[in-house]
């Protein structure tokens, strides 16, 4: 008895069974913090990464408000926001 079974040429493209249970298809799946999009080519949805970056940036701006020390602002963005981006993109370039 096989644990997995593929049937190609249907729509959705294949029926996948795992331990005699059919797995449902979805348009994207989260893996290592990134969203992989289904299709013929390998694609990654970076909308979640950009939303987290802008969310982090907006949090910093809301705390700083009217203070205009640009060096402090750049240091905070580099420390917090860029860490979010690099943490999410690390699986791509590793």
C-alpha positions, 0 to 999 in steps of 0.5 A, spaced: 500 500 500 503 506 497 502 512 502 501 517 496 498 517 489 498 522 484 493 522 478 495 527 473 491 531 467 485 533 471 483 540 473 485 541 479 492 538 476 492 532 480 489 528 486 493 527 491 492 521 496 496 521 503 494 514 507 488 513 503 485 520 504 485 525 499 488 532 500 485 538 498 488 543 493 489 550 495 492 556 491 497 558 496 501 555 502 505 558 508 512 555 508 517 558 512 514 564 513 513 565 506 507 564 501 508 559 495 503 560 490 500 554 486 502 554 478 506 551 473 512 556 475 515 557 482 512 563 485 512 566 492 507 571 494 511 577 498 505 581 500 505 578 507 512 580 507 511 587 505 505 588 510 509 586 516 515 591 513 510 597 513 507 595 519 513 595 523 515 602 520 508 605 522 509 602 529 516 606 529 513 612 526 507 612 531 512 612 537 517 617 534 511 622 532 514 629 531 521 627 533 525 628 527 532 625 528 533 622 522 539 618 524 535 615 530 529 613 525 534 610 520 537 606 526 530 603 528 528 602 521 535 598 520 534 594 527 527 592 526 524 593 519 530 590 516 530 584 520 523 583 519 525 583 511 531 579 512 528 574 516 522 572 511 527 572 505 532 568 508 529 561 506 529 564 499 537 565 499 539 560 503 
